[in-house]
């Protein structure tokens, strides 16, 4: 129960941060200046404080750790489709998120590169990474919406208003994508009129160093997941052979399963 509560609390907090991020992106419909003033200066302001960043870091690690722990405790991978999608999305998010965090936060801390929407959008346009950015937004939002749906589906008031929630879940990332695209064109137009503005994204050496750090962390993440999967397969194989129970039905059918499984 404590693990479940911790997953809910951390998940809701991270979903709230994602919603603020998406709303901040949506303000880009009115230009990059609106993103800086409203998105960065108001919606994301609490998350940009030392306390907010500390809470986000701890909650990301706790939420991911509890998710891996829950997966590791499973005796098999048979699960409902929504749960399977949520798991797959959760495992796919870190590689993209690592690159984004390293280029934005680590770049600001290590090389004093401006941590602004103007700089981030300039980097996205300069490296043609808009599709990758949209993919990250989609994975994060879909993972959060599935988890929120599973948590709220037990409540009657939510089931009666599910279509409204669905409309909002579709509208917000759509508006965020429009905002990023419009603000991106705004930044690109500024760069054409003032080439010096492009230097805000960092020097080639700094960008290469950030890309190398992100790649190393991604490789470490992939290796950790692979080792965890191999260990899980090894453990499951040992359990199935050492603690297996044979159930013979009157029809002659024999079912073999580890102890703790339901025979229903």
N, C-alpha and C positions, 0 to 999 in steps of 0.2 A: 504493500500500500504506500509506503514512504517513497519507493522508487517511482511508482505511478504518479504520485503528487509532484515529485520533483520534475518528472518529465513534462507534466502539464504546466507547471509554473514556468519552467525555463522555455518551453515551447511557446506559451502565450507571450512571454516577454520578447522573444526573438521575432515572433509574428508581428507584434506591435512595432518593433523597430523596422521590420520590412515594410509595413504599411506606411510608416512615416517616410521611409526612403522612397516608396512609390509615389506618395503624395508630393514629395519634394521634386521628383522627376516630372510629375504632371504639371508643376508650375512652369516648366520650361516651355509650355504652350505660349506663354507671354514673353519668352525670351530668356537668355541666360542670366540677365540681371535679376529677373524675378526669382530664378532658381537660387541665386546667391543670397538674396535678401530674405525671401520667405522660406525656401527649402532648407538652405544651410543655416540661415540666421535664426529661424523660428522652429521649424518642424524637427530639425536634427540637432538643435542647440543642446537639449538635455543629454543626448547621446554622445556629444562631443566633449563633454567634461571628463576629467580624470575618473570620477565615480562612474559615469555612464559607460566609458570605455572599459573600465575594469569589470563592471557587471556583465557587459556583453561578452568579454573574453571568457570569464568564468562560466557563464551560462552556455556559451557555445561548446566549451569543453565538456561540461556536465551533461548537456543534452545529447551530444554525440556519443559520449561514453556510455550513457544509460541505454542508448539505442543499440550500440554494439553489444553491450552486456545482455540485453533482452534477446538479441539475435543469437548470441553465443549459447544461451541457455536452452534454446529450442532443440528438440530431438530430431526435427525434420524441417524441411523448407516448404511443406505444403501449407498454404495460407490463402485467405480471400484475395481477390484480385486487387482491391483497393489497398490492402496492407502490403501486398507485393510491390505495387507501384510506389507507395510511400517509401518502402525500403530502398528500391532501386534509385529513386530520386535523391534520397538522403545520401546514398553512397556516391552519386554522381556530382553532388554540389561541391564538396571540398576541393577537387582539383581546380575548378574554375574560380572558386572563392579565394583560394590561396593566391593565385596570380593577381587577382584584383586587390586584395589586401596588401600584398607585398608592394605592388606598384604604387598604391595610393598612400597607405599609412607608413610603411617602411621607407618609401621614397621620401616622404616628408620628414621623417625622423632622422634618416641617415644622410640625406643629401640636401635637406632644406628645400625640397621642391614644393612649391605652393600646393596646399591641400584644398583646392577649390574646384567648383564645378567647371570653371573655364579650363583649368589645367587637365582635368579628367577627360572632358569632352574633346579637348585638343589632342590628347593622346589617343583616344578612340578613333578619331578621324584620321590622324596621321598614320596609324598602323592598320587601318581598315578592320578594326576589331569590333565593329558595331554588332555584327551577327552574334559573336561570342558573348558580348555584353547582354544582348536580348535573351540568349539562351540561359545565361546565369539567372537573370530576372525570372524567366519562366520556370526554371527548375525550383528556385527558392519559393516562389509563390504557389506553385502546384503542391509542393511538399507540405507547406504550411496549411493550405486550404484543405487538403485531405485529412491532416491531423485534426484541424478544427472541426471538420464535419464529423469525424468519428467521435470526438468528444461531445459535441452538441446533439448528435442524432438521438440520444436517449430522451431529450426534452421535447414535449409536445409543442411548446411555443415555437421551437426552432423548426420542427417538421411542418407547421402551418405556414411558416414564412421562408421556407427553404428556397423558393424561387427568387425572392428578393435578395437573399444572401448570394445566390448564384449569379444574379445580375450584377451585384456589386463586385463579386470576385472576378468577373469578366471585364467589367468597365474599368476598374482601377489599373490593371496592367496595360490595358489598351491606351488609356490616357497617359500613363507613364511613358509608353513607347512613343506616343505623339510628342510629348514634352521633350524627351531626349533627342528625337529627330529634329524638331524645330530649333531647339537650343544648339544642337550640333551644327546645323546650317548657319546659325547666327555666329558661332565661333569660327567656322570655316570662312565666312565672309569677312570677319574681322582680320583673320590671318592673311587673306588676300590683300587687304588694304594696308595692313601693318605686319610685314613679315617678321619683325622682331618679337611679336607676341608668341610665335611658335617656339621660341627658346624656353618658355615657361614649362614645357613638358620634360625638361632635363636634357643633359648632354648625351651623345651616343654612348659614351663610356658608362655613364650612370645608368642609362636604360639597359645596357647590356648586363651590368652587374645585378640589377634588380631581376631581370629575366633569368639569369643564372641561379640566383637564390630561390626564386619561385620554382624553377625546374627541379632543384635539389629537394625541396620540401615535397613537391608532388611525387617524386620518385620514392621518397621515404614513406609517404602515405600509401602509395600503391603497394610497396613491399610489405608494410604492416598489415594491410587488408589481405594480401595473398597469404602471408604467414598465418594470420588468424583463421582464414578459410581452410588451409591445409591442416591446422591443428584441430579445427572443428570436425573435419572429415575423419581424421585419425581417431579422435575421441568417440565419434559416433560409431565408427566401425568396431572399436573395442567394446562399446556398450552393447551393440547389437549381438555380438558373439558371446559375451560373458553373462549378460543378464536377460537374454531373450526368453520370452515365454511363448510356448506353442499352444494355440487354441484350436481344437478340432471340433468342427460343427457336425451335426447329424448327417448332413449331405456328403460328408467326407472332405469338405474344404478345410485346409489347414492355414492358419494365419500365424505368422511369427512377428513379434514386435517386442521392443524393449519394455522393461518394467516401468509402470507409471502411465502407460497409454490406456485409453478407454477401448473396450472391446465392442462398444456399441456401434 
